[in-house]
Amino acid sequence: MAVPKRKVSKARRDKRRSNVWKISAPSLVKCSQCGEFKTTHRVCKECGYYNGREVIKKEA
């Protein structure tokens, strides 16, 4: 059975358990046309605008 040869230091253990490796939530910005929250560099799902231009036709 595998047994550790040396004690793992507190610093090494805490580095492994830190939040450095955990994934973060996507950043959200307000759409310039409709004001809904959307992810950056994506077409707005509500109004269909991207970078001030209508990319997808949406029915009102």
PDBQT receptor file of N, H, CA, C and O in Angstrom, charges set to zero:
ATOM      1  N   MET A   1       0.834  -1.188   0.000  1.00  0.00    +0.000 N 
ATOM      2  CA  MET A   1       0.000   0.000   0.000  1.00  0.00    +0.000 C 
ATOM      3  C   MET A   1       0.876   1.248   0.000  1.00  0.00    +0.000 C 
ATOM      4  O   MET A   1       1.886   1.291   0.702  1.00  0.00    +0.000 OA
ATOM      5  N   ALA A   2       0.505   2.261  -0.775  1.00  0.00    +0.000 N 
ATOM      6  H   ALA A   2      -0.315   2.226  -1.346  1.00  0.00    +0.000 HD
ATOM      7  CA  ALA A   2       1.303   3.477  -0.881  1.00  0.00    +0.000 C 
ATOM      8  C   ALA A   2       1.131   4.340   0.357  1.00  0.00    +0.000 C 
ATOM      9  O   ALA A   2       0.015   4.632   0.785  1.00  0.00    +0.000 OA
ATOM     10  N   VAL A   3       2.274   4.744   0.927  1.00  0.00    +0.000 N 
ATOM     11  H   VAL A   3       3.181   4.507   0.580  1.00  0.00    +0.000 HD
ATOM     12  CA  VAL A   3       2.288   5.592   2.110  1.00  0.00    +0.000 C 
ATOM     13  C   VAL A   3       3.226   6.760   1.828  1.00  0.00    +0.000 C 
ATOM     14  O   VAL A   3       4.307   6.547   1.277  1.00  0.00    +0.000 OA
ATOM     15  N   PRO A   4       2.845   8.000   2.190  1.00  0.00    +0.000 N 
ATOM     16  CA  PRO A   4       3.729   9.130   1.954  1.00  0.00    +0.000 C 
ATOM     17  C   PRO A   4       5.038   8.989   2.728  1.00  0.00    +0.000 C 
ATOM     18  O   PRO A   4       5.036   8.620   3.903  1.00  0.00    +0.000 OA
ATOM     19  N   LYS A   5       6.159   9.287   2.060  1.00  0.00    +0.000 N 
ATOM     20  H   LYS A   5       6.161   9.587   1.106  1.00  0.00    +0.000 HD
ATOM     21  CA  LYS A   5       7.468   9.168   2.701  1.00  0.00    +0.000 C 
ATOM     22  C   LYS A   5       7.732  10.343   3.621  1.00  0.00    +0.000 C 
ATOM     23  O   LYS A   5       8.360  10.188   4.668  1.00  0.00    +0.000 OA
ATOM     24  N   ARG A   6       7.250  11.531   3.233  1.00  0.00    +0.000 N 
ATOM     25  H   ARG A   6       6.740  11.657   2.382  1.00  0.00    +0.000 HD
ATOM     26  CA  ARG A   6       7.443  12.732   4.025  1.00  0.00    +0.000 C 
ATOM     27  C   ARG A   6       6.104  13.437   4.258  1.00  0.00    +0.000 C 
ATOM     28  O   ARG A   6       5.155  13.283   3.490  1.00  0.00    +0.000 OA
ATOM     29  N   LYS A   7       6.060  14.214   5.343  1.00  0.00    +0.000 N 
ATOM     30  H   LYS A   7       6.831  14.339   5.967  1.00  0.00    +0.000 HD
ATOM     31  CA  LYS A   7       4.871  15.014   5.639  1.00  0.00    +0.000 C 
ATOM     32  C   LYS A   7       4.743  16.128   4.603  1.00  0.00    +0.000 C 
ATOM     33  O   LYS A   7       5.731  16.774   4.257  1.00  0.00    +0.000 OA
ATOM     34  N   VAL A   8       3.527  16.351   4.112  1.00  0.00    +0.000 N 
ATOM     35  H   VAL A   8       2.724  15.825   4.394  1.00  0.00    +0.000 HD
ATOM     36  CA  VAL A   8       3.273  17.451   3.187  1.00  0.00    +0.000 C 
ATOM     37  C   VAL A   8       3.169  18.732   4.010  1.00  0.00    +0.000 C 
ATOM     38  O   VAL A   8       2.382  18.808   4.954  1.00  0.00    +0.000 OA
ATOM     39  N   SER A   9       3.967  19.737   3.648  1.00  0.00    +0.000 N 
ATOM     40  H   SER A   9       4.606  19.675   2.881  1.00  0.00    +0.000 HD
ATOM     41  CA  SER A   9       3.992  20.989   4.408  1.00  0.00    +0.000 C 
ATOM     42  C   SER A   9       2.657  21.723   4.287  1.00  0.00    +0.000 C 
ATOM     43  O   SER A   9       1.887  21.496   3.354  1.00  0.00    +0.000 OA
ATOM     44  N   LYS A  10       2.407  22.603   5.245  1.00  0.00    +0.000 N 
ATOM     45  H   LYS A  10       3.033  22.788   6.003  1.00  0.00    +0.000 HD
ATOM     46  CA  LYS A  10       1.147  23.367   5.226  1.00  0.00    +0.000 C 
ATOM     47  C   LYS A  10       1.065  24.255   3.994  1.00  0.00    +0.000 C 
ATOM     48  O   LYS A  10      -0.007  24.416   3.411  1.00  0.00    +0.000 OA
ATOM     49  N   ALA A  11       2.190  24.828   3.600  1.00  0.00    +0.000 N 
ATOM     50  H   ALA A  11       3.061  24.697   4.074  1.00  0.00    +0.000 HD
ATOM     51  CA  ALA A  11       2.200  25.709   2.422  1.00  0.00    +0.000 C 
ATOM     52  C   ALA A  11       1.862  24.921   1.166  1.00  0.00    +0.000 C 
ATOM     53  O   ALA A  11       1.063  25.373   0.346  1.00  0.00    +0.000 OA
ATOM     54  N   ARG A  12       2.459  23.754   1.009  1.00  0.00    +0.000 N 
ATOM     55  H   ARG A  12       3.108  23.387   1.675  1.00  0.00    +0.000 HD
ATOM     56  CA  ARG A  12       2.207  22.923  -0.169  1.00  0.00    +0.000 C 
ATOM     57  C   ARG A  12       0.757  22.440  -0.191  1.00  0.00    +0.000 C 
ATOM     58  O   ARG A  12       0.106  22.443  -1.235  1.00  0.00    +0.000 OA
ATOM     59  N   ARG A  13       0.265  22.026   0.975  1.00  0.00    +0.000 N 
ATOM     60  H   ARG A  13       0.795  22.024   1.824  1.00  0.00    +0.000 HD
ATOM     61  CA  ARG A  13      -1.119  21.570   1.085  1.00  0.00    +0.000 C 
ATOM     62  C   ARG A  13      -2.090  22.710   0.771  1.00  0.00    +0.000 C 
ATOM     63  O   ARG A  13      -3.056  22.514   0.033  1.00  0.00    +0.000 OA
ATOM     64  N   ASP A  14      -1.841  23.894   1.322  1.00  0.00    +0.000 N 
ATOM     65  H   ASP A  14      -1.057  24.054   1.922  1.00  0.00    +0.000 HD
ATOM     66  CA  ASP A  14      -2.746  25.020   1.128  1.00  0.00    +0.000 C 
ATOM     67  C   ASP A  14      -2.703  25.553  -0.304  1.00  0.00    +0.000 C 
ATOM     68  O   ASP A  14      -3.712  26.043  -0.811  1.00  0.00    +0.000 OA
ATOM     69  N   LYS A  15      -1.547  25.461  -0.957  1.00  0.00    +0.000 N 
ATOM     70  H   LYS A  15      -0.728  25.063  -0.546  1.00  0.00    +0.000 HD
ATOM     71  CA  LYS A  15      -1.459  25.856  -2.368  1.00  0.00    +0.000 C 
ATOM     72  C   LYS A  15      -2.353  24.974  -3.223  1.00  0.00    +0.000 C 
ATOM     73  O   LYS A  15      -3.013  25.453  -4.144  1.00  0.00    +0.000 OA
ATOM     74  N   ARG A  16      -2.371  23.700  -2.917  1.00  0.00    +0.000 N 
ATOM     75  H   ARG A  16      -1.834  23.311  -2.168  1.00  0.00    +0.000 HD
ATOM     76  CA  ARG A  16      -3.193  22.756  -3.665  1.00  0.00    +0.000 C 
ATOM     77  C   ARG A  16      -4.671  23.034  -3.436  1.00  0.00    +0.000 C 
ATOM     78  O   ARG A  16      -5.478  22.891  -4.354  1.00  0.00    +0.000 OA
ATOM     79  N   ARG A  17      -5.028  23.424  -2.236  1.00  0.00    +0.000 N 
ATOM     80  H   ARG A  17      -4.372  23.540  -1.490  1.00  0.00    +0.000 HD
ATOM     81  CA  ARG A  17      -6.440  23.644  -1.891  1.00  0.00    +0.000 C 
ATOM     82  C   ARG A  17      -6.933  25.051  -2.222  1.00  0.00    +0.000 C 
ATOM     83  O   ARG A  17      -8.119  25.343  -2.070  1.00  0.00    +0.000 OA
ATOM     84  N   SER A  18      -6.040  25.915  -2.670  1.00  0.00    +0.000 N 
ATOM     85  H   SER A  18      -5.077  25.678  -2.793  1.00  0.00    +0.000 HD
ATOM     86  CA  SER A  18      -6.414  27.308  -2.912  1.00  0.00    +0.000 C 
ATOM     87  C   SER A  18      -7.384  27.423  -4.080  1.00  0.00    +0.000 C 
ATOM     88  O   SER A  18      -7.632  26.453  -4.797  1.00  0.00    +0.000 OA
ATOM     89  N   ASN A  19      -7.918  28.599  -4.256  1.00  0.00    +0.000 N 
ATOM     90  H   ASN A  19      -7.717  29.386  -3.673  1.00  0.00    +0.000 HD
ATOM     91  CA  ASN A  19      -8.910  28.845  -5.310  1.00  0.00    +0.000 C 
ATOM     92  C   ASN A  19      -8.270  29.167  -6.648  1.00  0.00    +0.000 C 
ATOM     93  O   ASN A  19      -8.978  29.535  -7.585  1.00  0.00    +0.000 OA
ATOM     94  N   VAL A  20      -6.962  29.042  -6.768  1.00  0.00    +0.000 N 
ATOM     95  H   VAL A  20      -6.387  28.744  -6.007  1.00  0.00    +0.000 HD
ATOM     96  CA  VAL A  20      -6.261  29.395  -8.004  1.00  0.00    +0.000 C 
ATOM     97  C   VAL A  20      -6.753  28.555  -9.165  1.00  0.00    +0.000 C 
ATOM     98  O   VAL A  20      -6.873  29.061 -10.281  1.00  0.00    +0.000 OA
ATOM     99  N   TRP A  21      -7.038  27.288  -8.931  1.00  0.00    +0.000 N 
ATOM    100  H   TRP A  21      -6.940  26.877  -8.024  1.00  0.00    +0.000 HD
ATOM    101  CA  TRP A  21      -7.359  26.367 -10.008  1.00  0.00    +0.000 C 
ATOM    102  C   TRP A  21      -8.840  26.273 -10.307  1.00  0.00    +0.000 C 
ATOM    103  O   TRP A  21      -9.234  25.614 -11.269  1.00  0.00    +0.000 OA
ATOM    104  N   LYS A  22      -9.669  26.922  -9.499  1.00  0.00    +0.000 N 
ATOM    105  H   LYS A  22      -9.349  27.457  -8.718  1.00  0.00    +0.000 HD
ATOM    106  CA  LYS A  22     -11.114  26.808  -9.700  1.00  0.00    +0.000 C 
ATOM    107  C   LYS A  22     -11.575  27.742 -10.804  1.00  0.00    +0.000 C 
ATOM    108  O   LYS A  22     -11.027  28.830 -10.976  1.00  0.00    +0.000 OA
ATOM    109  N   ILE A  23     -12.578  27.317 -11.546  1.00  0.00    +0.000 N 
ATOM    110  H   ILE A  23     -13.024  26.433 -11.406  1.00  0.00    +0.000 HD
ATOM    111  CA  ILE A  23     -13.096  28.093 -12.681  1.00  0.00    +0.000 C 
ATOM    112  C   ILE A  23     -13.913  29.267 -12.163  1.00  0.00    +0.000 C 
ATOM    113  O   ILE A  23     -14.564  29.172 -11.123  1.00  0.00    +0.000 OA
ATOM    114  N   SER A  24     -13.874  30.384 -12.905  1.00  0.00    +0.000 N 
ATOM    115  H   SER A  24     -13.346  30.461 -13.750  1.00  0.00    +0.000 HD
ATOM    116  CA  SER A  24     -14.622  31.571 -12.504  1.00  0.00    +0.000 C 
ATOM    117  C   SER A  24     -15.865  31.723 -13.376  1.00  0.00    +0.000 C 
ATOM    118  O   SER A  24     -15.960  31.142 -14.457  1.00  0.00    +0.000 OA
ATOM    119  N   ALA A  25     -16.798  32.503 -12.892  1.00  0.00    +0.000 N 
ATOM    120  H   ALA A  25     -16.721  32.975 -12.014  1.00  0.00    +0.000 HD
ATOM    121  CA  ALA A  25     -18.038  32.746 -13.630  1.00  0.00    +0.000 C 
ATOM    122  C   ALA A  25     -17.756  33.650 -14.829  1.00  0.00    +0.000 C 
ATOM    123  O   ALA A  25     -16.856  34.487 -14.759  1.00  0.00    +0.000 OA
ATOM    124  N   PRO A  26     -18.496  33.504 -15.918  1.00  0.00    +0.000 N 
ATOM    125  CA  PRO A  26     -18.256  34.366 -17.086  1.00  0.00    +0.000 C 
ATOM    126  C   PRO A  26     -18.619  35.811 -16.776  1.00  0.00    +0.000 C 
ATOM    127  O   PRO A  26     -19.571  36.083 -16.045  1.00  0.00    +0.000 OA
ATOM    128  N   SER A  27     -17.847  36.731 -17.341  1.00  0.00    +0.000 N 
ATOM    129  H   SER A  27     -17.073  36.510 -17.935  1.00  0.00    +0.000 HD
ATOM    130  CA  SER A  27     -18.120  38.145 -17.101  1.00  0.00    +0.000 C 
ATOM    131  C   SER A  27     -19.311  38.583 -17.939  1.00  0.00    +0.000 C 
ATOM    132  O   SER A  27     -19.432  38.213 -19.107  1.00  0.00    +0.000 OA
ATOM    133  N   LEU A  28     -20.176  39.362 -17.341  1.00  0.00    +0.000 N 
ATOM    134  H   LEU A  28     -20.077  39.662 -16.392  1.00  0.00    +0.000 HD
ATOM    135  CA  LEU A  28     -21.380  39.839 -18.016  1.00  0.00    +0.000 C 
ATOM    136  C   LEU A  28     -21.300  41.348 -18.184  1.00  0.00    +0.000 C 
ATOM    137  O   LEU A  28     -20.811  42.057 -17.305  1.00  0.00    +0.000 OA
ATOM    138  N   VAL A  29     -21.786  41.833 -19.324  1.00  0.00    +0.000 N 
ATOM    139  H   VAL A  29     -22.183  41.257 -20.038  1.00  0.00    +0.000 HD
ATOM    140  CA  VAL A  29     -21.859  43.264 -19.595  1.00  0.00    +0.000 C 
ATOM    141  C   VAL A  29     -23.267  43.591 -20.080  1.00  0.00    +0.000 C 
ATOM    142  O   VAL A  29     -23.995  42.711 -20.539  1.00  0.00    +0.000 OA
ATOM    143  N   LYS A  30     -23.644  44.875 -19.973  1.00  0.00    +0.000 N 
ATOM    144  H   LYS A  30     -23.052  45.589 -19.599  1.00  0.00    +0.000 HD
ATOM    145  CA  LYS A  30     -24.964  45.299 -20.447  1.00  0.00    +0.000 C 
ATOM    146  C   LYS A  30     -24.913  45.533 -21.946  1.00  0.00    +0.000 C 
ATOM    147  O   LYS A  30     -23.952  46.101 -22.464  1.00  0.00    +0.000 OA
ATOM    148  N   CYS A  31     -25.942  45.097 -22.628  1.00  0.00    +0.000 N 
ATOM    149  H   CYS A  31     -26.723  44.636 -22.207  1.00  0.00    +0.000 HD
ATOM    150  CA  CYS A  31     -26.067  45.318 -24.073  1.00  0.00    +0.000 C 
ATOM    151  C   CYS A  31     -26.294  46.810 -24.308  1.00  0.00    +0.000 C 
ATOM    152  O   CYS A  31     -27.073  47.447 -23.599  1.00  0.00    +0.000 OA
ATOM    153  N   SER A  32     -25.607  47.359 -25.306  1.00  0.00    +0.000 N 
ATOM    154  H   SER A  32     -24.975  46.841 -25.882  1.00  0.00    +0.000 HD
ATOM    155  CA  SER A  32     -25.744  48.794 -25.576  1.00  0.00    +0.000 C 
ATOM    156  C   SER A  32     -27.106  49.142 -26.177  1.00  0.00    +0.000 C 
ATOM    157  O   SER A  32     -27.546  50.287 -26.069  1.00  0.00    +0.000 OA
ATOM    158  N   GLN A  33     -27.782  48.179 -26.807  1.00  0.00    +0.000 N 
ATOM    159  H   GLN A  33     -27.425  47.249 -26.894  1.00  0.00    +0.000 HD
ATOM    160  CA  GLN A  33     -29.084  48.428 -27.437  1.00  0.00    +0.000 C 
ATOM    161  C   GLN A  33     -30.238  48.274 -26.459  1.00  0.00    +0.000 C 
ATOM    162  O   GLN A  33     -31.028  49.200 -26.276  1.00  0.00    +0.000 OA
ATOM    163  N   CYS A  34     -30.338  47.103 -25.826  1.00  0.00    +0.000 N 
ATOM    164  H   CYS A  34     -29.696  46.350 -25.974  1.00  0.00    +0.000 HD
ATOM    165  CA  CYS A  34     -31.522  46.813 -25.002  1.00  0.00    +0.000 C 
ATOM    166  C   CYS A  34     -31.246  46.860 -23.495  1.00  0.00    +0.000 C 
ATOM    167  O   CYS A  34     -32.190  46.919 -22.707  1.00  0.00    +0.000 OA
ATOM    168  N   GLY A  35     -29.978  46.837 -23.079  1.00  0.00    +0.000 N 
ATOM    169  H   GLY A  35     -29.212  46.789 -23.720  1.00  0.00    +0.000 HD
ATOM    170  CA  GLY A  35     -29.649  46.914 -21.660  1.00  0.00    +0.000 C 
ATOM    171  C   GLY A  35     -29.655  45.583 -20.930  1.00  0.00    +0.000 C 
ATOM    172  O   GLY A  35     -29.404  45.544 -19.726  1.00  0.00    +0.000 OA
ATOM    173  N   GLU A  36     -29.937  44.484 -21.636  1.00  0.00    +0.000 N 
ATOM    174  H   GLU A  36     -30.141  44.515 -22.614  1.00  0.00    +0.000 HD
ATOM    175  CA  GLU A  36     -29.907  43.156 -21.020  1.00  0.00    +0.000 C 
ATOM    176  C   GLU A  36     -28.457  42.722 -20.799  1.00  0.00    +0.000 C 
ATOM    177  O   GLU A  36     -27.554  43.170 -21.506  1.00  0.00    +0.000 OA
ATOM    178  N   PHE A  37     -28.242  41.853 -19.822  1.00  0.00    +0.000 N 
ATOM    179  H   PHE A  37     -28.975  41.489 -19.247  1.00  0.00    +0.000 HD
ATOM    180  CA  PHE A  37     -26.898  41.344 -19.583  1.00  0.00    +0.000 C 
ATOM    181  C   PHE A  37     -26.559  40.270 -20.606  1.00  0.00    +0.000 C 
ATOM    182  O   PHE A  37     -27.387  39.415 -20.921  1.00  0.00    +0.000 OA
ATOM    183  N   LYS A  38     -25.338  40.320 -21.121  1.00  0.00    +0.000 N 
ATOM    184  H   LYS A  38     -24.665  41.015 -20.865  1.00  0.00    +0.000 HD
ATOM    185  CA  LYS A  38     -24.861  39.330 -22.086  1.00  0.00    +0.000 C 
ATOM    186  C   LYS A  38     -23.387  39.082 -21.828  1.00  0.00    +0.000 C 
ATOM    187  O   LYS A  38     -22.726  39.894 -21.181  1.00  0.00    +0.000 OA
ATOM    188  N   THR A  39     -22.860  37.959 -22.333  1.00  0.00    +0.000 N 
ATOM    189  H   THR A  39     -23.397  37.300 -22.859  1.00  0.00    +0.000 HD
ATOM    190  CA  THR A  39     -21.432  37.694 -22.200  1.00  0.00    +0.000 C 
ATOM    191  C   THR A  39     -20.674  38.537 -23.218  1.00  0.00    +0.000 C 
ATOM    192  O   THR A  39     -21.218  38.895 -24.263  1.00  0.00    +0.000 OA
ATOM    193  N   THR A  40     -19.435  38.849 -22.917  1.00  0.00    +0.000 N 
ATOM    194  H   THR A  40     -18.993  38.557 -22.069  1.00  0.00    +0.000 HD
ATOM    195  CA  THR A  40     -18.649  39.721 -23.776  1.00  0.00    +0.000 C 
ATOM    196  C   THR A  40     -18.345  39.059 -25.115  1.00  0.00    +0.000 C 
ATOM    197  O   THR A  40     -18.189  37.840 -25.192  1.00  0.00    +0.000 OA
ATOM    198  N   HIS A  41     -18.262  39.858 -26.154  1.00  0.00    +0.000 N 
ATOM    199  H   HIS A  41     -18.388  40.848 -26.092  1.00  0.00    +0.000 HD
ATOM    200  CA  HIS A  41     -17.922  39.420 -27.511  1.00  0.00    +0.000 C 
ATOM    201  C   HIS A  41     -18.896  38.386 -28.061  1.00  0.00    +0.000 C 
ATOM    202  O   HIS A  41     -18.499  37.483 -28.797  1.00  0.00    +0.000 OA
ATOM    203  N   ARG A  42     -20.171  38.518 -27.705  1.00  0.00    +0.000 N 
ATOM    204  H   ARG A  42     -20.494  39.252 -27.106  1.00  0.00    +0.000 HD
ATOM    205  CA  ARG A  42     -21.202  37.626 -28.216  1.00  0.00    +0.000 C 
ATOM    206  C   ARG A  42     -22.399  38.457 -28.670  1.00  0.00    +0.000 C 
ATOM    207  O   ARG A  42     -22.592  39.582 -28.208  1.00  0.00    +0.000 OA
ATOM    208  N   VAL A  43     -23.199  37.900 -29.574  1.00  0.00    +0.000 N 
ATOM    209  H   VAL A  43     -23.043  36.986 -29.949  1.00  0.00    +0.000 HD
ATOM    210  CA  VAL A  43     -24.421  38.557 -30.015  1.00  0.00    +0.000 C 
ATOM    211  C   VAL A  43     -25.427  38.514 -28.866  1.00  0.00    +0.000 C 
ATOM    212  O   VAL A  43     -25.535  37.506 -28.168  1.00  0.00    +0.000 OA
ATOM    213  N   CYS A  44     -26.155  39.602 -28.674  1.00  0.00    +0.000 N 
ATOM    214  H   CYS A  44     -26.067  40.421 -29.241  1.00  0.00    +0.000 HD
ATOM    215  CA  CYS A  44     -27.177  39.661 -27.622  1.00  0.00    +0.000 C 
ATOM    216  C   CYS A  44     -28.315  38.722 -27.993  1.00  0.00    +0.000 C 
ATOM    217  O   CYS A  44     -28.822  38.773 -29.114  1.00  0.00    +0.000 OA
ATOM    218  N   LYS A  45     -28.715  37.879 -27.077  1.00  0.00    +0.000 N 
ATOM    219  H   LYS A  45     -28.304  37.838 -26.166  1.00  0.00    +0.000 HD
ATOM    220  CA  LYS A  45     -29.795  36.921 -27.337  1.00  0.00    +0.000 C 
ATOM    221  C   LYS A  45     -31.163  37.594 -27.377  1.00  0.00    +0.000 C 
ATOM    222  O   LYS A  45     -32.095  37.087 -28.001  1.00  0.00    +0.000 OA
ATOM    223  N   GLU A  46     -31.275  38.741 -26.705  1.00  0.00    +0.000 N 
ATOM    224  H   GLU A  46     -30.518  39.153 -26.198  1.00  0.00    +0.000 HD
ATOM    225  CA  GLU A  46     -32.574  39.415 -26.623  1.00  0.00    +0.000 C 
ATOM    226  C   GLU A  46     -32.890  40.232 -27.880  1.00  0.00    +0.000 C 
ATOM    227  O   GLU A  46     -33.987  40.137 -28.430  1.00  0.00    +0.000 OA
ATOM    228  N   CYS A  47     -31.918  41.037 -28.329  1.00  0.00    +0.000 N 
ATOM    229  H   CYS A  47     -31.027  41.115 -27.882  1.00  0.00    +0.000 HD
ATOM    230  CA  CYS A  47     -32.207  41.936 -29.453  1.00  0.00    +0.000 C 
ATOM    231  C   CYS A  47     -31.481  41.560 -30.743  1.00  0.00    +0.000 C 
ATOM    232  O   CYS A  47     -31.866  42.032 -31.813  1.00  0.00    +0.000 OA
ATOM    233  N   GLY A  48     -30.452  40.733 -30.674  1.00  0.00    +0.000 N 
ATOM    234  H   GLY A  48     -30.140  40.350 -29.804  1.00  0.00    +0.000 HD
ATOM    235  CA  GLY A  48     -29.751  40.301 -31.878  1.00  0.00    +0.000 C 
ATOM    236  C   GLY A  48     -28.680  41.256 -32.365  1.00  0.00    +0.000 C 
ATOM    237  O   GLY A  48     -28.197  41.118 -33.488  1.00  0.00    +0.000 OA
ATOM    238  N   TYR A  49     -28.299  42.224 -31.540  1.00  0.00    +0.000 N 
ATOM    239  H   TYR A  49     -28.691  42.336 -30.627  1.00  0.00    +0.000 HD
ATOM    240  CA  TYR A  49     -27.279  43.198 -31.940  1.00  0.00    +0.000 C 
ATOM    241  C   TYR A  49     -25.900  42.778 -31.435  1.00  0.00    +0.000 C 
ATOM    242  O   TYR A  49     -25.767  42.162 -30.378  1.00  0.00    +0.000 OA
ATOM    243  N   TYR A  50     -24.864  43.130 -32.229  1.00  0.00    +0.000 N 
ATOM    244  H   TYR A  50     -24.971  43.631 -33.088  1.00  0.00    +0.000 HD
ATOM    245  CA  TYR A  50     -23.472  42.950 -31.813  1.00  0.00    +0.000 C 
ATOM    246  C   TYR A  50     -22.671  44.116 -32.361  1.00  0.00    +0.000 C 
ATOM    247  O   TYR A  50     -22.717  44.395 -33.559  1.00  0.00    +0.000 OA
ATOM    248  N   ASN A  51     -21.946  44.788 -31.506  1.00  0.00    +0.000 N 
ATOM    249  H   ASN A  51     -21.908  44.561 -30.533  1.00  0.00    +0.000 HD
ATOM    250  CA  ASN A  51     -21.061  45.895 -31.893  1.00  0.00    +0.000 C 
ATOM    251  C   ASN A  51     -21.832  47.001 -32.618  1.00  0.00    +0.000 C 
ATOM    252  O   ASN A  51     -21.313  47.612 -33.552  1.00  0.00    +0.000 OA
ATOM    253  N   GLY A  52     -23.073  47.258 -32.185  1.00  0.00    +0.000 N 
ATOM    254  H   GLY A  52     -23.494  46.762 -31.426  1.00  0.00    +0.000 HD
ATOM    255  CA  GLY A  52     -23.870  48.335 -32.754  1.00  0.00    +0.000 C 
ATOM    256  C   GLY A  52     -24.588  47.996 -34.045  1.00  0.00    +0.000 C 
ATOM    257  O   GLY A  52     -25.271  48.850 -34.611  1.00  0.00    +0.000 OA
ATOM    258  N   ARG A  53     -24.447  46.757 -34.529  1.00  0.00    +0.000 N 
ATOM    259  H   ARG A  53     -23.892  46.063 -34.070  1.00  0.00    +0.000 HD
ATOM    260  CA  ARG A  53     -25.110  46.349 -35.769  1.00  0.00    +0.000 C 
ATOM    261  C   ARG A  53     -26.084  45.208 -35.481  1.00  0.00    +0.000 C 
ATOM    262  O   ARG A  53     -25.856  44.392 -34.587  1.00  0.00    +0.000 OA
ATOM    263  N   GLU A  54     -27.171  45.162 -36.248  1.00  0.00    +0.000 N 
ATOM    264  H   GLU A  54     -27.357  45.824 -36.974  1.00  0.00    +0.000 HD
ATOM    265  CA  GLU A  54     -28.126  44.063 -36.118  1.00  0.00    +0.000 C 
ATOM    266  C   GLU A  54     -27.584  42.858 -36.887  1.00  0.00    +0.000 C 
ATOM    267  O   GLU A  54     -27.440  42.905 -38.108  1.00  0.00    +0.000 OA
ATOM    268  N   VAL A  55     -27.289  41.793 -36.169  1.00  0.00    +0.000 N 
ATOM    269  H   VAL A  55     -27.406  41.755 -35.176  1.00  0.00    +0.000 HD
ATOM    270  CA  VAL A  55     -26.714  40.596 -36.778  1.00  0.00    +0.000 C 
ATOM    271  C   VAL A  55     -27.802  39.548 -37.000  1.00  0.00    +0.000 C 
ATOM    272  O   VAL A  55     -27.807  38.867 -38.025  1.00  0.00    +0.000 OA
ATOM    273  N   ILE A  56     -28.715  39.419 -36.052  1.00  0.00    +0.000 N 
ATOM    274  H   ILE A  56     -28.710  39.973 -35.219  1.00  0.00    +0.000 HD
ATOM    275  CA  ILE A  56     -29.803  38.444 -36.131  1.00  0.00    +0.000 C 
ATOM    276  C   ILE A  56     -31.126  39.190 -36.077  1.00  0.00    +0.000 C 
ATOM    277  O   ILE A  56     -31.336  40.031 -35.203  1.00  0.00    +0.000 OA
ATOM    278  N   LYS A  57     -32.010  38.886 -37.005  1.00  0.00    +0.000 N 
ATOM    279  H   LYS A  57     -31.839  38.203 -37.715  1.00  0.00    +0.000 HD
ATOM    280  CA  LYS A  57     -33.343  39.507 -37.007  1.00  0.00    +0.000 C 
ATOM    281  C   LYS A  57     -34.167  38.911 -35.869  1.00  0.00    +0.000 C 
ATOM    282  O   LYS A  57     -34.324  37.694 -35.773  1.00  0.00    +0.000 OA
ATOM    283  N   LYS A  58     -34.691  39.786 -35.009  1.00  0.00    +0.000 N 
ATOM    284  H   LYS A  58     -34.563  40.775 -35.087  1.00  0.00    +0.000 HD
ATOM    285  CA  LYS A  58     -35.562  39.353 -33.926  1.00  0.00    +0.000 C 
ATOM    286  C   LYS A  58     -36.928  39.980 -34.096  1.00  0.00    +0.000 C 
ATOM    287  O   LYS A  58     -37.038  41.168 -34.399  1.00  0.00    +0.000 OA
ATOM    288  N   GLU A  59     -37.974  39.185 -33.901  1.00  0.00    +0.000 N 
ATOM    289  H   GLU A  59     -37.884  38.220 -33.654  1.00  0.00    +0.000 HD
ATOM    290  CA  GLU A  59     -39.340  39.688 -33.967  1.00  0.00    +0.000 C 
ATOM    291  C   GLU A  59     -39.670  40.440 -32.675  1.00  0.00    +0.000 C 
ATOM    292  O   GLU A  59     -39.356  39.954 -31.588  1.00  0.00    +0.000 OA
ATOM    293  N   ALA A  60     -40.287  41.593 -32.771  1.00  0.00    +0.000 N 
ATOM    294  H   ALA A  60     -40.542  41.988 -33.654  1.00  0.00    +0.000 HD
ATOM    295  CA  ALA A  60     -40.611  42.412 -31.618  1.00  0.00    +0.000 C 
ATOM    296  C   ALA A  60     -41.830  41.905 -30.873  1.00  0.00    +0.000 C 
ATOM    297  O   ALA A  60     -42.231  42.496 -29.870  1.00  0.00    +0.000 OA
TER     298      ALA A  60
